[in-house]
Amino acid sequence: MAAPLICSQILKVDPNATDPRNRLLGIGAPGHLFGTDHLGRDHLGRLLFGGQISLAIGFFGAVTTLAVGVVVGMATGYFGGIIDDFSNWVITTMDSLPALYLLIAVSALLRPSPQSLVLVIAITGWTGAARLVRGQTLVIRQLDYVTAARALGASPWRIMFAHVFPNLISILAITLALGVGGVILAEATLSFLNLGVQAPTPTWGNMLTDSQSYFRTAGHLIVLPGLLISVTVLCLYIIGDGVRDAFDPQTND
C-alpha cells in the first residue's frame, strides 16, 4: 500500500503518465532511476504498483484457495461416505487435468481483472489443500477428545471448527506461506499469456508481456520484473520452510 506514497512523495512520478519523447530510457536516467518503458512511463513506479497488485493477488488467491480446501477437506474427512466418494472423484478428475490448461480454460471465460484472477485460482487450485486437510481430519476425528465431544452431543460442525480446525492451524500456516508464492507464479503465467490483469493496470506478469519485444534494446524491462518475481517467490518459500521448522523442530531437510 506504500506504492502511491513512494511515487508521489519520494519519486515524484506518475507511473501511468506516458512520455513518448523519453521512451526506453536505461537504468540511471535523470528522473527515472530504473529507466522508462516503451511508452515513456517510469519503470520503478510501475514495478512498485505492479508488486502491490501481484502480492495482493498472491495473498488473497492463496487465502481463498485455502478456505475452499479447508471446508471441503474437513467435511469429506469427517463425514466420509458418499460425500467423501464424490469429493474424491471431483478432486481426482481436476488433478488429472494439466493445471496450466485448466487455468487458461477458466480464465478465458471470465473478464480479466485482479478479482476474477483470484476467483480463477481459487476454482482451480483448492484440490491440494482439500487433500491435505482431509487426511489430517481423518486422523484427528479418531482422537479421544473428539470422541468425547461427540458423546456430549456436540454437532458435527461444532466439532470440526472448535476441535478439528485448531489442530490444523500449524499445517495451514505453512500451506498459506507456500501458496502465496505459487499464486504469484500463476498470475505471472496468465498475465504473460495475456489472460491475466490487463494494461494499463500493472502487474509483474503483464509488465513482462508488454516488454518482451524490447529484450534487446531495453533488457531491464524484462530482467527487473522477472528478478522481483523470482526473489519474492524464493523469499516466500524460505518463510514457509521456516514456519514448518518452527512448528516441527524435529524436521530435518
C-alpha positions in Angstrom: 0.0 0.0 0.0 3.0 2.3 0.1 3.4 2.5 -3.7 1.3 5.6 -4.1 3.1 7.4 -1.3 6.5 6.5 -2.6 5.7 7.5 -6.2 4.0 10.8 -5.2 6.2 12.0 -2.3 9.7 10.4 -3.0 10.0 9.6 -6.7 7.7 12.5 -7.8 6.4 10.4 -10.7 3.1 9.2 -12.1 3.6 5.6 -13.1 0.7 5.8 -15.6 1.9 9.1 -17.3 3.2 8.5 -20.8 6.1 10.4 -22.3 7.0 9.2 -25.8 9.9 11.6 -26.0 11.6 9.7 -23.1 10.7 6.1 -24.0 13.1 3.2 -23.4 15.5 5.1 -21.2 18.1 3.0 -19.4 18.7 2.5 -15.7 20.0 5.7 -14.0 18.3 8.1 -16.5 17.7 11.5 -15.0 14.4 11.5 -13.1 13.9 7.8 -13.8 16.1 5.6 -11.6 15.1 2.3 -13.3 14.5 3.9 -16.7 11.3 4.1 -18.7 9.2 1.6 -20.7 8.1 1.7 -24.4 5.5 4.4 -23.6 7.9 6.5 -21.5 6.3 5.5 -18.2 8.6 5.4 -15.1 9.6 1.8 -14.7 10.3 1.9 -11.0 6.9 3.4 -10.3 5.2 0.7 -12.3 7.3 -2.0 -10.6 6.1 -0.7 -7.2 2.4 -0.6 -8.3 2.8 -4.0 -10.0 4.3 -5.6 -7.0 1.4 -4.2 -4.8 -1.1 -5.8 -7.1 0.8 -9.1 -7.7 1.3 -9.6 -3.9 -2.4 -8.8 -3.2 -3.5 -11.4 -5.8 -1.0 -13.8 -4.3 -2.2 -13.4 -0.8 -6.0 -13.3 -1.4 -5.7 -16.1 -4.0 -3.9 -18.3 -1.5 -6.3 -17.4 1.3 -9.4 -18.1 -0.9 -7.9 -21.4 -2.2 -7.1 -22.5 1.3 -10.5 -21.5 2.6 -12.3 -23.7 0.0 -9.8 -26.5 0.6 -10.4 -26.4 4.4 -14.1 -26.5 4.2 -14.2 -29.3 1.6 -11.4 -31.3 3.2 -12.9 -31.1 6.7 -16.4 -32.0 5.5 -15.2 -35.0 3.5 -12.8 -36.2 6.1 -15.3 -36.0 8.9 -18.5 -37.2 7.3 -17.0 -39.8 4.9 -19.4 -42.0 2.9 -21.0 -40.6 -0.2 -19.7 -37.1 0.4 -16.1 -38.4 0.6 -16.5 -40.5 -2.5 -18.0 -37.7 -4.6 -15.3 -35.2 -3.3 -12.5 -37.6 -4.1 -14.0 -38.1 -7.6 -14.0 -34.3 -8.2 -10.5 -33.9 -6.8 -9.1 -36.8 -8.9 -10.8 -35.5 -12.0 -9.4 -32.0 -11.6 -6.0 -33.2 -10.7 -5.9 -35.4 -13.8 -6.1 -32.3 -16.0 -3.0 -30.2 -16.6 -3.0 -27.3 -14.2 -2.0 -24.7 -16.7 -4.6 -25.8 -19.2 -7.3 -25.7 -16.5 -6.2 -22.2 -15.5 -6.3 -21.0 -19.1 -9.7 -22.5 -19.8 -11.3 -21.0 -16.7 -9.6 -17.6 -17.0 -10.7 -17.4 -20.7 -14.4 -17.5 -19.5 -14.0 -14.6 -17.1 -13.2 -10.9 -17.8 -9.6 -10.4 -16.8 -9.2 -8.4 -13.5 -7.5 -8.9 -10.2 -10.8 -10.1 -8.6 -11.5 -12.6 -11.4 -7.9 -13.8 -11.3 -8.3 -14.6 -7.5 -11.5 -16.5 -8.4 -9.9 -18.4 -11.2 -7.0 -19.5 -8.9 -9.4 -20.5 -6.2 -11.6 -22.6 -8.6 -8.6 -24.4 -10.0 -6.2 -24.6 -7.0 -8.2 -25.9 -4.0 -7.7 -29.6 -4.5 -4.3 -29.8 -3.0 -5.4 -28.1 0.2 -8.5 -30.3 0.4 -6.5 -33.5 0.1 -4.1 -32.3 2.9 -6.9 -31.3 5.2 -9.0 -34.4 4.5 -6.0 -36.6 5.5 -5.4 -34.7 8.8 -9.2 -34.7 9.6 -9.3 -38.5 9.2 -6.6 -38.8 11.9 -8.0 -36.1 14.2 -11.6 -37.4 14.2 -10.4 -40.7 15.8 -8.8 -39.0 18.8 -10.3 -39.3 22.3 -11.2 -35.7 22.8 -13.2 -35.7 19.6 -15.0 -38.9 20.6 -15.8 -37.2 24.0 -17.2 -34.1 22.3 -19.4 -36.3 20.1 -20.6 -38.2 23.2 -21.5 -35.0 24.9 -23.8 -34.1 22.0 -21.7 -31.6 20.1 -22.8 -31.1 16.5 -20.5 -32.2 13.6 -19.9 -28.6 12.5 -19.0 -27.6 16.1 -16.6 -30.5 16.4 -15.0 -29.6 13.0 -14.5 -25.9 13.7 -14.0 -26.0 17.5 -11.9 -29.2 17.8 -10.5 -30.3 14.5 -9.7 -26.9 12.9 -7.4 -25.6 15.7 -5.2 -28.7 15.2 -4.9 -27.8 11.5 -3.6 -24.2 12.0 0.1 -25.1 12.0 0.0 -27.0 8.8 -2.4 -24.4 7.2 0.1 -21.6 8.1 2.8 -23.5 6.2 0.5 -24.1 3.2 -0.5 -20.5 3.1 3.1 -19.2 3.1 4.0 -21.6 0.3 0.7 -21.0 -1.6 1.3 -17.2 -1.9 4.4 -17.8 -4.0 2.6 -20.4 -6.2 -0.3 -17.9 -6.8 2.2 -15.2 -7.8 3.7 -17.5 -10.3 0.3 -18.5 -11.7 -0.6 -14.8 -12.0 2.6 -14.1 -13.9 2.0 -17.1 -16.2 -1.6 -16.0 -17.1 -0.6 -12.4 -17.5 2.3 -13.4 -19.8 -0.3 -15.3 -21.9 -2.4 -12.2 -21.9 -5.2 -13.8 -19.8 -4.4 -12.0 -16.5 -4.8 -8.4 -15.4 -4.9 -6.2 -18.4 -2.9 -3.0 -19.1 -2.7 -0.2 -18.0 -3.1 -1.8 -14.6 0.5 -3.1 -13.9 1.4 -6.4 -12.5 4.8 -8.0 -12.7 3.4 -10.6 -15.1 1.9 -8.2 -17.7 4.9 -6.0 -17.5 6.9 -8.9 -18.8 4.3 -9.4 -21.5 4.4 -5.7 -22.6 8.2 -5.7 -22.6 9.1 -8.9 -24.4 9.5 -7.1 -27.7 12.2 -4.9 -26.3 14.5 -7.5 -24.8 17.5 -6.5 -27.0 17.0 -2.7 -26.8 15.9 -2.4 -23.2 16.7 -5.6 -21.3 16.0 -4.0 -17.9 12.3 -4.0 -18.8 12.4 -7.9 -18.8 15.1 -8.5 -16.2 13.7 -6.4 -13.3 10.1 -7.8 -13.2 11.4 -11.3 -13.6 14.0 -10.8 -10.9 11.4 -9.4 -8.5 9.1 -12.4 -9.1 12.0 -14.8 -8.6 13.2 -13.2 -5.4 9.7 -12.8 -3.9 8.8 -16.4 -4.6 12.1 -17.6 -3.1 11.6 -15.5 0.0 8.1 -16.8 0.5 9.3 -20.4 0.1 12.0 -19.7 2.7 9.4 -18.2 5.0 7.2 -21.3 4.5 10.2 -23.6 5.3 10.9 -21.5 8.4 7.3 -21.7 9.6 7.4 -25.5 9.1 10.6 -25.8 11.2 9.1 -23.6 13.9 6.1 -25.8 14.2 8.1 -29.0 13.8 11.6 -28.7 15.2 12.3 -32.4 14.5 12.1 -31.8 10.7 15.4 -32.4 9.0 16.0 -31.4 5.4 
